[in-house]
Amino acid sequence: DVVAHSTGGLLVKKYVMDHSTDNHIGKAVFVGVPNTGAPKAIKAFIQGDNFGNLLLADSEMKKLAKNLPVAYDLSPSQQYFNTKGSYIKIIEQPIFAHPIQDLNFDQANSFLTDDQQLNSQALINARNLHTTNFDNYDMRTVGVDLYAVDGCKAGTIGKVVEVRQDPAFNAPASPYFNTDLTP
């Protein structure tokens, strides 16, 4: 029997996929496993995140996440986008032709690699992990009893929002980020 949290669940799923006839797992309990990814990974990349631990600095976690392959594996997949929609929003201020833009999946990847200078190979590797087969894989089909514990009546990040302000209007020249919560 296996109890897995977050990325641990992705590892268990990959193991069972690769060893469907000889995985030796009877029961698996997934606790907060982002099967199709999570926008919080994007927040960690571009703003940092102390994950509720006051001893961790957001800025240090941002540095670590940039080249940490597992952080990319937690980023939203194409299926996440297809199911839940955009997970990155750009707001241009002052308001011109396209003041608010929800990025599609390809635009989000370009935003991460081009605008945010993230590791393009790690992002490709994460996309190769999160295939349709992986995201839709049901371990119960090979005899693993699966239980999932998702959520605890608290909101989670549904979208990362970049607000781009024009310095000509006495606003900061660099963008700042916010997050939209979903229950």
C-alpha positions in Angstrom: 0.0 0.0 0.0 1.2 3.5 -0.8 0.2 6.9 0.5 1.5 9.7 -1.8 1.3 13.5 -1.6 1.7 16.0 -4.5 4.5 14.9 -6.8 4.7 11.5 -5.0 1.3 10.7 -6.6 2.7 11.5 -10.1 5.7 9.2 -9.4 3.4 6.4 -8.2 1.2 6.8 -11.3 4.2 6.7 -13.6 5.5 3.6 -11.8 2.2 1.8 -12.2 2.0 2.7 -15.8 5.5 1.4 -16.5 4.8 -1.8 -14.4 1.1 -2.4 -15.0 1.4 -6.2 -14.6 4.0 -6.3 -11.8 3.6 -3.2 -9.7 2.9 -4.9 -6.3 0.6 -2.1 -5.2 -2.7 -3.1 -3.6 -4.0 0.3 -2.5 -2.9 3.9 -3.2 -4.0 6.9 -1.3 -3.4 10.2 -3.2 -3.4 13.3 -1.0 -3.4 16.6 -3.0 -2.0 15.1 -6.1 -2.2 17.5 -9.1 -2.8 14.8 -11.7 -3.0 17.4 -14.6 -0.8 20.0 -12.9 -1.4 23.1 -10.8 -1.1 26.8 -11.4 0.7 27.2 -8.0 3.8 25.8 -9.8 3.6 28.8 -12.1 3.4 31.1 -9.1 6.5 29.5 -7.7 8.4 30.1 -11.0 7.6 33.8 -11.4 7.0 35.1 -7.9 8.2 32.4 -5.6 6.3 30.7 -2.8 7.1 29.8 0.7 4.4 27.1 0.8 3.2 28.3 4.1 6.6 27.9 5.8 7.8 31.1 7.3 11.4 29.9 7.3 11.4 29.7 3.4 11.8 32.9 1.4 9.7 33.4 -1.7 12.7 34.8 -3.5 14.9 31.7 -2.7 12.1 29.3 -3.7 11.8 31.2 -7.0 15.6 30.7 -7.7 15.3 27.0 -6.8 12.2 26.3 -8.9 13.7 27.8 -12.1 15.9 24.7 -12.6 14.1 22.1 -10.5 12.6 19.6 -12.9 10.0 18.4 -10.5 8.6 21.9 -10.3 8.0 21.8 -14.0 6.3 18.4 -13.7 3.8 20.1 -11.4 2.9 22.8 -14.0 -0.5 22.6 -15.7 -0.8 20.2 -18.6 -2.7 20.6 -21.9 -5.5 18.6 -20.3 -5.6 21.0 -17.4 -6.0 23.8 -19.9 -8.7 21.9 -21.8 -10.6 21.1 -18.7 -10.2 24.3 -16.6 -9.1 26.9 -19.1 -6.4 29.5 -18.9 -4.1 29.6 -15.9 -2.2 32.8 -16.9 -3.8 36.2 -17.4 -2.1 39.3 -18.6 -3.5 42.7 -17.8 -2.1 45.7 -19.7 -2.3 49.1 -17.9 -3.1 51.6 -19.2 -5.9 50.0 -21.2 -5.2 49.9 -24.9 -6.3 47.5 -27.6 -6.2 44.2 -25.6 -6.2 45.2 -21.9 -6.9 41.7 -20.6 -5.7 38.5 -22.2 -6.2 35.0 -20.9 -3.3 33.0 -22.4 -4.0 29.8 -24.3 -1.7 26.8 -23.6 0.9 27.6 -26.2 0.9 31.3 -25.2 1.4 30.3 -21.6 4.4 28.1 -22.5 5.9 31.0 -24.6 5.2 33.4 -21.7 7.2 31.0 -19.4 10.1 30.4 -21.6 10.4 33.8 -23.5 9.1 36.4 -21.0 10.1 34.7 -17.8 13.3 33.0 -19.0 12.4 29.6 -17.6 14.1 26.4 -18.5 12.6 25.4 -21.9 14.0 21.8 -21.7 12.4 21.2 -18.3 9.1 22.5 -19.7 9.4 20.1 -22.7 10.2 17.2 -20.3 7.1 18.1 -18.3 4.9 18.1 -21.4 6.4 14.7 -22.4 5.4 13.4 -18.9 1.9 14.9 -19.0 0.7 13.0 -22.1 -3.0 12.4 -22.6 -2.4 8.8 -21.6 -0.7 9.8 -18.4 -3.2 12.4 -17.4 -6.1 10.1 -18.0 -4.5 6.9 -16.6 -6.7 5.1 -14.1 -4.6 2.8 -11.9 -7.8 0.9 -11.0 -7.7 -0.7 -14.5 -4.7 -2.7 -13.4 -6.0 -3.7 -10.0 -4.8 -0.8 -7.8 -7.5 0.4 -5.4 -7.2 4.2 -5.6 -8.4 6.7 -3.0 -8.0 10.4 -3.5 -8.1 13.2 -0.9 -8.4 16.5 -2.7 -9.0 19.8 -1.0 -9.7 20.9 2.5 -12.4 23.6 2.1 -9.7 26.2 1.2 -9.2 28.0 -2.1 -6.3 27.2 -4.3 -4.6 29.2 -7.0 -6.7 29.0 -10.2 -4.8 31.6 -12.3 -1.6 33.6 -12.1 -2.2 37.3 -13.1 0.5 39.5 -14.5 -0.3 43.2 -14.4 1.9 45.2 -16.8 2.0 48.9 -16.0 3.3 51.7 -18.0 6.1 53.8 -16.3 4.9 56.9 -18.2 1.9 56.9 -15.8 4.0 56.8 -12.6 3.5 53.1 -12.3 6.3 50.6 -11.7 8.1 49.6 -14.9 8.2 46.0 -14.0 5.1 43.8 -13.9 3.7 42.5 -10.6 1.8 39.3 -10.1 -1.4 38.4 -8.3 -3.4 35.2 -8.1 -7.0 34.3 -8.6 -8.3 31.8 -6.1 -10.8 29.1 -7.0 -12.7 27.2 -4.2 
